[in-house]
Structure formats: structure tokens, C-alpha cells
């Protein structure tokens, strides 16, 4: 009797596997073959769901950005806003992995117009969501702040303890209020 496969779950699992591999090994470590081996399937099974490597990378990015967008909530006051902002930054192994995927994808989007379009679409969605509570300029500033801090936290983790992160975010709150 043939094995029954839930194609939606399999596709999602492979995208998540690719995201984990990108976070750990960069884009170079996320070939179709590598993802197949890590996912316990054949390369043919991966190409059934993702015709090419770019499709797989895009699906991994979609997983990461989907989780970020799910976390967007309306902040009420300064205390809650500070906690919300801090929650978007790399602060634990899972969020660090998500930001590593974002950073790898961003670099690839510089040379791939299709990935760049996907990247712009996510940024438009995030900025539009934030602009519901902030002015468009404040939303842009907030996105730039979070992106910049995240890159520095990833690249200079010893220089960015939690206290410095909170102090930096707190200094930005008057501009965002």
C-alpha cells in the first residue's frame, strides 16, 4: 500500500529544513541535495515541491517572514512598545536563526530580481502594518532601527548585551511616540 503524504505539510517541512540549514550554514549550505538529506527524503522529493533552488530559498524566507508578520501586534504604551520592539530582535536561538535567514536572503535579493521583489513585498506589508499605529516616516524609521540593530547583534553579539539593546531602543522611543 502506498504511503500517504500530506503535500502541504511536506512542503512546509522542507521549507523549514531549508531555513534551518540557511541559518546554520548560509545559502551555500542549502542546496537541494543538502536539504533532501537533512529532511530524510530524496532530492527528487525536494524538486517535486520546489523546481529549483531559488524556489526553495524563497519558501524558507516565506516561513521566516510569516512568523515575523504573525508577531506584529499593536503596541499600547511605551512599556509595551519597548517589549514589542525587543521581541523583533535576535534574542534567542530561534530568532537568531530567523534573522540569519533574513540576512542571507537579503544578500541574495541584491542579485536576484525575483527575490528582491519578494523582499520588497514583505517590507511593504510590514511598513503598512506599522503605519496603522505610526506615521509612515516613523514606520520606516522603526524598520531601519530594527534591521540595523539586528545586524549588529548578529555580527557583534558580545558588544550588544540585553541592557545595551534596551537602552538603545529606549532612546528611540521619543521619536516613535
Legacy VTK file of the C-alpha trace (Angstrom):
# vtk DataFile Version 3.0
C-alpha trace
ASCII
DATASET POLYDATA
POINTS 177 float
0.000 0.000 0.000
1.484 3.380 -0.993
2.436 5.795 1.739
0.022 8.731 2.114
1.792 12.073 2.160
0.240 15.364 3.153
1.801 17.534 0.459
1.181 20.809 2.256
2.903 19.549 5.403
5.783 18.012 3.440
6.357 21.255 1.537
6.245 23.247 4.772
8.646 20.834 6.493
11.127 21.073 3.621
10.959 24.879 3.686
11.578 24.800 7.442
14.505 22.415 6.947
15.959 24.785 4.354
15.532 27.712 6.760
17.401 25.808 9.485
20.201 24.968 7.071
20.477 28.535 5.781
20.647 29.799 9.366
23.381 27.330 10.250
25.394 27.169 7.026
24.356 30.101 4.838
22.845 29.841 1.386
25.767 27.762 0.140
24.821 25.076 2.654
21.235 24.842 1.454
21.480 23.012 -1.848
18.581 20.823 -2.900
20.721 17.782 -2.101
21.654 19.106 1.361
18.035 19.883 2.225
16.922 16.468 0.983
19.495 14.724 3.168
18.584 16.812 6.224
14.886 16.235 5.577
15.299 12.482 5.173
13.980 12.480 1.587
15.436 12.175 -1.881
16.484 15.129 -3.999
13.643 14.142 -6.343
11.180 14.591 -3.496
12.508 18.110 -2.899
12.275 19.016 -6.588
8.697 17.720 -6.610
7.813 20.628 -4.302
10.488 23.136 -5.339
11.512 23.060 -9.008
14.698 24.973 -8.283
16.922 26.217 -5.510
15.529 29.752 -5.751
12.027 28.381 -5.091
13.302 26.557 -2.011
15.119 29.640 -0.723
12.005 31.749 -1.278
9.875 29.228 0.632
12.340 29.267 3.533
12.202 33.069 3.555
8.391 32.939 3.463
8.435 30.734 6.581
10.629 33.187 8.448
8.786 36.306 7.333
5.426 34.673 8.007
6.428 34.165 11.630
7.558 37.783 11.888
4.324 39.115 10.452
2.357 36.863 12.816
4.185 38.534 15.728
3.231 42.063 14.698
0.856 43.317 17.356
-0.449 46.748 18.176
1.616 48.237 20.999
-0.333 50.247 23.557
2.140 52.261 25.612
5.865 52.872 25.913
6.478 49.827 28.119
4.628 47.543 25.762
6.208 49.197 22.725
9.675 48.615 24.168
8.926 44.928 24.792
7.411 44.569 21.324
10.440 46.148 19.659
12.819 43.972 21.647
10.861 40.865 20.658
11.584 41.535 16.971
15.351 41.466 17.542
17.566 38.375 17.718
17.215 37.361 21.376
17.213 33.559 21.447
18.374 30.724 19.169
15.124 30.679 17.164
15.037 34.426 16.500
18.769 34.438 15.725
18.175 31.702 13.148
15.318 33.693 11.596
17.493 36.780 11.313
20.329 34.741 9.782
17.917 33.554 7.086
16.731 37.135 6.558
20.305 38.359 6.203
21.272 35.588 3.762
18.109 36.166 1.733
18.694 39.924 1.675
22.169 39.427 0.235
20.806 37.076 -2.432
17.997 39.526 -3.234
20.625 42.072 -4.249
21.438 39.962 -7.312
18.124 38.195 -7.963
15.247 40.420 -9.131
12.556 37.850 -8.250
13.814 37.525 -4.689
14.194 41.306 -4.478
10.528 41.711 -5.424
9.520 39.241 -2.712
11.693 41.115 -0.206
10.092 44.467 -1.148
6.613 42.965 -0.804
7.305 41.816 2.758
8.760 45.174 3.674
5.714 46.923 2.221
3.427 44.680 4.307
5.419 45.257 7.485
5.644 49.009 6.969
1.937 49.240 6.137
1.070 47.325 9.294
3.265 49.588 11.410
1.901 52.699 9.701
-1.509 51.812 11.141
-0.101 52.932 14.514
2.690 55.270 13.429
3.277 57.818 10.722
4.836 56.439 7.514
8.134 58.122 8.420
8.057 56.624 11.918
7.285 53.188 10.445
10.258 53.478 8.093
12.459 54.614 10.966
11.333 51.708 13.118
12.059 49.171 10.377
15.507 50.693 9.826
16.202 50.648 13.571
15.196 47.003 13.969
17.110 45.911 10.867
20.243 47.784 11.855
20.234 46.602 15.443
19.592 43.041 14.337
22.584 43.033 12.009
24.806 44.437 14.740
23.509 41.952 17.323
24.222 39.065 14.946
27.670 40.280 13.915
28.772 41.717 17.287
26.948 39.634 19.911
29.451 40.338 22.690
29.071 44.088 22.153
25.270 44.019 22.374
24.136 42.646 25.744
20.440 42.882 26.520
20.931 46.035 28.625
22.531 47.905 25.711
19.774 46.779 23.365
17.072 48.032 25.755
18.938 51.302 26.315
19.209 51.866 22.557
15.546 51.062 21.960
14.528 53.292 24.869
16.450 56.198 23.335
14.439 55.760 20.114
11.019 55.699 21.816
10.541 59.505 21.919
10.961 59.616 18.140
8.396 56.845 17.692
5.856 58.191 20.166
LINES 1 178
177 0 1 2 3 4 5 6 7 8 9 10 11 12 13 14 15 16 17 18 19 20 21 22 23 24 25 26 27 28 29 30 31 32 33 34 35 36 37 38 39 40 41 42 43 44 45 46 47 48 49 50 51 52 53 54 55 56 57 58 59 60 61 62 63 64 65 66 67 68 69 70 71 72 73 74 75 76 77 78 79 80 81 82 83 84 85 86 87 88 89 90 91 92 93 94 95 96 97 98 99 100 101 102 103 104 105 106 107 108 109 110 111 112 113 114 115 116 117 118 119 120 121 122 123 124 125 126 127 128 129 130 131 132 133 134 135 136 137 138 139 140 141 142 143 144 145 146 147 148 149 150 151 152 153 154 155 156 157 158 159 160 161 162 163 164 165 166 167 168 169 170 171 172 173 174 175 176
